[in-house]
Structures are given as C-alpha cells and as structure tokens.
Amino acid sequence: MVTRKKILNGFSLLEACIVMLIVAIFVAVMANVIPQKAKKKVSSEAHGRFECYYKNGTLYQQSFTGNLGSGEKTAVESGGTSTRCKFQPPFYAKYIIMDAVGGGAGGGTSVGGGEGGFVSSFYTSISKSYMIEPGRGGAVNNNGEPTLIKSGESTLLTANGGKSKSSLDNTTVDDILSCVVTEYATDSYYDCKTSPRCEIVDGKVRVSFCRTKDNYKTVDLTYKAYDSSGTLIKNNPRYIVNSLYTKKKEGTQNVWLYHDISLFSDYSDATNPVYQAHWEPKVNDIWTPSLYTLEITMDVDVNEASPASESKSNLERYIESMKYTSPISTVHPGQGGAANTAGTAGAAIILW
C-alpha cells in the first residue's frame, strides 16, 4: 500500500510576526512625515505685501500677510534719518513681484512737475535680502530722485525720478528727443553742396555744416556750462542753454531754437547790454550772420498749471485699483507737484 504525504504551504507564526513588526515600523515613521508635508504645502500658499515709503520726511516700512488688509507700520529708524528699507523674503515664498516709482518732480512757475517713473519686475530667486532706497521728491523746479532696489552691491531695479521742465535750465542732453537743422546759409560763399545735420553724441550736440564752400565742418556744442561756483552760465551764446538767444518756438512747450554764432568765433562781449538788446543771429542776414538754426525737441511732458491730482504716478493708480488698505495710499508716492509745489517721494511695493 502506497502512503501519500500531505504537503502544506504558508507562513509560520514566527514569519508572520516578523512581517507585522516591519509594517508597524513603517506606519510609525509615516505618521510624522505625512502631516509635515501637508503643513508645508499650506504655508507655501501664503501671500504677503511689503511697502517702503516716506511720510512727512520719515521713512516707513510695513508688511502685510494673509488677507493683505492689515499690517503694522514701523519707522525704519527713529528720528527719520534712514534712507533705506530692508526686505527679507519669507522662506516659503516661491516668487516676488517688485513695483517701484521714482520721486515726483517739483512744479515750476506755471507748470506741474512730471510723475516718477514706474518699474515692475518679476523674480523667482528670492533667497537674499533686498535694500530699498525710495527717491526723494523734487523741490520746485527740480527733478525727482530715482528709487533703487538692491541686492548686495547690485542694483536690481531703478525707477527714475520725474522731470521738471518749466524752463530750459532744468534739462540735460539726455532729455533731447530730436535735434534737426531747420535752416542754413545758402549763399554761394557758404554752400559746400553738403546738407547740414545734427546728432546727439557723447553727451553733446554734434553739428556738421558748411563753414565755407570748401569746408564742411563738424563741431561739438556744449549744451550748458557752469562757472566756478557751480552756477549755470545763462548769458553766453557759445552754449545752447543761454538766456540771450535760445528761444522757445512759438506755440510750443518743448521745442527750442538755437542760432549758430560760428561767424563770431572771437566774439566775447556777450554781457554787453547793447548786444543783448539788439543782436540776434539770423541765417543769411549780413548784419547778424548765422550759418544754421537748430530746432531741439525736449522731453518736457508736464501739465500746464496742473493740480497734483492730475499727475498721479502709475504706482498710485495701481494702489487705487487694488484697493489696498494702507497708509501708503495717503502719501501719493511719486506724484508730480503742482505749479510751485514740490513732488512727493518715491516708494516700492513687493508682493509674494
């Protein structure tokens, strides 16, 4: 008789206990890991806002988190002597948006000053701290200062100050939009058969013209000059900006005419009241000869006798559109001043 042996497959009690022990260890470890991941995810979704601005000459900074509608305003430094704010991005912020406006320009005698320039930029590298330097508003007849945002020694963002252009004295070569020769001598003695031209090169106005019929000459004109005390020289026709012969084109606010005095290269008595009253260079005039006239168009985008409310900065408009509840909305950052009024200081807002 053949006896069959029954074979059974399965785990022994000892093996089952070992498996259960291993599973228990994994469960114990995961019990701490899972809640931490969930908590970190919630934190990373938080948003906030940082503001840096001047109020009554004192620099303030403040942070808002959560609903962005409440936050504590803190003077950067007691006594109002500080000129920069410090922003340290939260560790959980994935990106930041920087919005800045330069200081508004002061208004002139009959015109309002220009608003500060507005710049907005997006960043994803946010581990370093940032220093913010809001530009001061310009005094009457003065440009506003730029607002700077720096990381270490590097300037990440610059918002230019507003421009005050109530007179030619407040401008620089950088404010020239175009320079053209509108008329020139056509007498046969001066006509060298080459058209004159004007261009802006290396901070100067460069003019090429027929000095004689055989001499096509290129010269650099000095836009403006100052004496040893730093005072603008206004009575010398050798410089484009002068009160004697640089005149605003009739019917315009930003176009100025300059008359060449190259035929009077040795002329030096520009302060003589007789010449000031009667001498004006004109093309093809044998008594007051001039070889060309320049028409210089300046960047003078200002508001005639405007109230300050008409020269709001783009940052202020942005704040209004977002309906932020913050003291920054009461200081009108980067606003150009009305006539005979200073502009307001610049500011910066950082969102994350």
C-alpha positions in Angstrom: 0.0 0.0 0.0 1.4 3.4 -1.0 1.2 6.2 1.6 0.9 9.8 0.3 2.4 12.6 2.3 0.3 15.8 2.5 2.4 18.9 1.8 1.2 22.3 3.2 2.4 25.8 2.0 2.3 29.0 4.1 3.9 31.2 6.8 4.9 30.0 10.2 3.8 32.0 13.2 7.3 33.4 13.6 7.4 34.6 10.0 4.1 36.3 10.3 5.2 38.2 13.5 8.3 39.5 11.7 6.2 40.8 8.8 3.8 42.6 11.2 6.8 44.1 13.0 8.2 45.6 9.8 4.8 47.0 8.8 4.4 48.6 12.2 7.8 50.3 11.9 6.8 51.9 8.5 3.5 53.1 9.9 5.2 54.7 12.8 7.7 56.6 10.6 5.0 57.8 8.1 2.8 59.1 10.9 5.3 62.0 11.4 6.2 62.6 7.7 2.7 62.9 6.2 1.4 65.8 8.5 4.6 67.7 8.0 4.3 67.6 4.2 0.7 68.8 4.3 1.6 71.6 6.7 4.4 72.8 4.4 2.2 72.9 1.4 -0.4 75.1 3.2 2.4 77.5 4.3 3.8 77.8 0.8 0.5 79.1 -0.5 0.5 82.2 1.9 0.9 85.6 0.3 2.0 89.0 1.5 3.0 92.5 0.7 5.9 94.7 1.8 5.9 98.5 1.5 8.6 101.1 1.8 7.7 104.8 1.6 8.2 108.3 3.1 5.7 110.2 5.2 6.4 113.7 6.5 10.1 113.1 5.8 10.3 109.8 7.8 10.9 106.5 6.1 8.5 103.7 7.0 8.3 100.1 6.1 5.5 97.6 6.8 4.5 94.1 6.0 1.1 92.6 5.3 0.2 88.9 5.3 -2.9 86.8 4.9 -5.7 89.0 3.7 -3.3 91.8 2.8 -5.6 94.2 4.5 -3.8 94.8 7.8 -0.3 95.3 9.0 1.9 97.2 11.3 3.7 100.4 10.2 7.1 100.8 11.6 9.5 103.7 11.2 12.8 102.3 9.8 14.8 104.4 12.2 13.9 106.8 14.9 14.4 110.5 14.1 13.6 110.0 10.4 17.3 109.8 9.3 17.2 106.5 7.5 17.1 106.4 3.7 16.6 102.6 3.1 14.3 99.8 4.0 15.3 96.1 4.3 13.2 93.3 3.0 13.9 89.7 3.7 11.7 87.3 1.6 9.8 84.7 3.6 11.3 81.3 3.3 8.1 79.9 1.8 7.7 82.5 -1.0 8.0 81.0 -4.4 8.3 84.3 -6.3 8.2 88.0 -5.7 6.9 91.0 -7.8 8.7 94.3 -7.3 6.9 97.6 -8.1 8.7 100.9 -7.7 8.2 104.5 -8.5 10.8 107.3 -8.5 10.2 110.6 -6.7 7.9 113.1 -8.4 9.3 116.3 -9.9 8.6 119.7 -8.4 6.3 122.0 -10.4 7.6 125.2 -12.0 6.3 128.7 -12.1 3.3 127.9 -14.3 3.6 124.1 -14.9 3.2 120.9 -12.9 6.1 118.5 -12.4 6.3 115.1 -14.0 5.4 111.9 -12.1 8.1 109.5 -11.1 9.0 106.6 -13.5 7.3 103.3 -12.7 9.0 99.9 -13.0 7.6 96.4 -12.3 9.6 93.2 -12.3 9.2 89.5 -11.5 11.7 87.4 -9.7 11.9 83.7 -8.7 15.4 83.8 -7.0 14.5 85.2 -3.6 16.9 83.8 -1.0 18.8 87.1 -0.5 17.6 90.2 1.4 16.9 93.4 -0.5 17.6 97.1 0.3 15.1 99.7 -0.9 16.0 103.3 -1.3 13.0 105.4 -2.3 13.8 108.6 -4.2 13.0 111.9 -2.7 10.5 114.2 -4.4 11.9 117.2 -6.3 11.7 120.7 -4.9 10.1 123.4 -7.0 11.7 123.4 -10.5 13.8 120.3 -9.6 13.7 116.7 -10.8 12.7 113.8 -8.5 15.3 111.3 -7.4 15.4 107.7 -8.6 14.1 104.8 -6.4 16.6 101.9 -6.2 16.2 98.2 -5.1 19.5 96.5 -4.4 20.7 93.0 -3.6 24.2 93.4 -2.1 26.2 95.7 -4.3 24.0 95.0 -7.4 21.1 97.3 -8.4 18.2 95.1 -9.5 15.7 97.8 -10.3 15.8 101.5 -10.9 12.7 103.7 -11.2 13.7 107.1 -12.5 12.6 110.3 -10.9 10.1 112.6 -12.5 11.2 115.6 -14.6 10.6 119.2 -14.0 10.8 121.2 -17.2 9.4 124.6 -16.6 12.5 126.1 -18.1 15.4 125.0 -20.4 17.7 125.4 -17.3 16.3 122.2 -15.8 17.1 119.9 -18.8 20.1 117.9 -19.8 21.3 116.4 -23.1 19.6 113.2 -22.1 16.3 115.0 -22.3 16.7 115.8 -26.0 14.3 113.8 -28.2 15.5 115.2 -31.5 17.8 117.8 -33.0 17.5 119.0 -36.6 18.8 121.8 -38.7 15.8 123.8 -39.9 17.6 126.4 -41.9 21.1 127.1 -43.1 23.1 129.6 -45.2 22.6 129.2 -48.9 24.9 132.0 -50.1 27.4 130.7 -52.6 30.3 131.6 -50.3 29.0 129.1 -47.7 27.3 126.4 -49.8 29.6 123.4 -50.0 26.9 121.2 -51.5 26.5 119.0 -48.4 23.5 119.1 -46.2 24.0 120.0 -42.6 22.9 117.6 -39.9 22.6 117.4 -36.1 23.0 114.4 -33.8 23.5 113.7 -30.1 26.9 112.1 -29.4 28.6 111.5 -26.0 26.5 114.0 -24.1 26.9 116.8 -26.6 25.1 118.2 -29.6 27.2 117.5 -32.7 26.6 119.6 -35.8 28.1 119.2 -39.3 27.7 122.2 -41.6 29.2 124.2 -44.4 31.7 126.7 -42.8 32.6 127.9 -46.2 32.1 126.5 -49.7 35.3 124.4 -49.3 35.0 123.5 -45.7 32.4 121.1 -44.3 33.0 121.3 -40.6 31.9 119.2 -37.6 31.7 120.7 -34.1 30.5 119.7 -30.7 28.4 122.2 -29.0 28.3 122.5 -25.2 24.7 122.0 -24.0 25.1 124.1 -20.9 28.1 125.3 -18.7 28.6 126.3 -15.1 31.0 128.8 -13.6 33.5 128.0 -10.8 30.8 128.4 -8.1 28.5 125.9 -9.9 26.1 128.5 -11.2 24.6 128.0 -14.6 26.0 130.4 -17.2 23.0 131.9 -18.9 24.5 134.9 -20.8 26.9 133.3 -23.2 25.7 132.4 -26.7 28.5 129.8 -27.0 26.3 127.4 -25.1 23.0 126.1 -26.2 21.3 126.9 -22.9 21.5 130.6 -22.6 19.1 133.3 -21.8 20.2 135.5 -24.7 19.4 133.6 -27.9 18.0 130.2 -27.2 14.2 130.8 -27.6 11.2 128.6 -27.3 9.5 128.0 -30.6 6.3 130.0 -30.8 3.2 127.9 -30.0 5.1 125.0 -28.4 6.1 123.9 -24.9 9.0 121.7 -25.7 10.7 122.9 -28.9 13.7 125.3 -28.6 15.6 127.2 -31.3 19.3 127.7 -31.2 21.1 130.1 -33.5 24.7 129.4 -34.6 27.3 132.1 -33.8 30.3 130.4 -35.6 30.9 133.5 -37.6 31.6 135.3 -34.4 34.1 132.8 -33.1 36.1 135.6 -31.5 33.1 137.3 -30.1 33.3 137.6 -26.3 31.3 140.6 -25.1 28.1 138.6 -24.6 27.2 140.5 -21.5 27.1 143.9 -23.2 23.5 145.2 -22.9 23.6 146.7 -26.3 24.2 143.3 -27.9 21.7 141.6 -25.6 19.0 144.0 -26.7 19.7 144.2 -30.4 21.9 141.3 -31.6 20.2 138.1 -32.7 21.8 135.8 -35.2 19.8 135.1 -38.3 20.6 133.0 -41.3 21.6 134.9 -44.4 21.5 138.3 -42.6 24.6 140.2 -43.4 24.3 142.3 -40.2 23.7 139.4 -37.8 25.1 136.4 -39.8 24.4 132.8 -38.7 25.1 129.6 -40.7 22.3 127.4 -39.3 19.5 127.2 -36.8 18.8 124.2 -34.7 15.4 123.0 -33.6 15.7 121.0 -30.4 12.7 119.0 -29.2 12.9 118.3 -25.5 11.2 115.7 -23.3 9.1 118.1 -21.3 5.9 116.1 -20.7 4.4 118.2 -17.9 1.0 119.5 -17.1 0.2 123.2 -17.6 -0.7 124.7 -14.2 -2.0 121.2 -13.2 -3.2 120.3 -9.7 -1.3 117.5 -8.1 -4.2 115.1 -8.6 -3.6 115.2 -12.4 -0.1 114.0 -12.1 -0.6 110.7 -10.2 2.1 108.1 -10.6 1.4 104.7 -12.0 2.1 103.1 -8.6 -0.6 105.3 -7.1 -3.0 104.3 -9.8 -2.1 100.6 -9.1 -2.7 101.0 -5.4 -6.1 102.6 -6.1 -7.1 99.8 -8.5 -6.1 97.1 -5.9 -8.0 98.9 -3.1 -5.2 98.4 -0.6 -5.9 99.5 2.9 -2.6 101.0 3.8 -1.2 104.4 4.9 0.9 104.4 1.7 -2.2 105.5 -0.3 -2.3 108.7 1.7 1.2 109.9 0.7 0.6 109.8 -3.1 4.0 108.2 -3.9 5.8 109.5 -7.0 3.3 112.2 -7.7 4.4 115.3 -9.6 4.0 118.6 -7.8 1.5 121.2 -9.0 2.8 124.6 -10.0 5.3 126.0 -7.4 4.9 122.8 -5.4 7.3 120.0 -4.5 6.8 116.5 -5.8 6.3 113.6 -3.4 8.8 110.9 -2.6 9.0 107.6 -4.4 8.1 104.2 -2.9 8.2 100.5 -3.5 5.8 97.6 -3.0 6.9 94.0 -3.0 4.3 91.2 -3.4 4.9 87.5 -2.9 
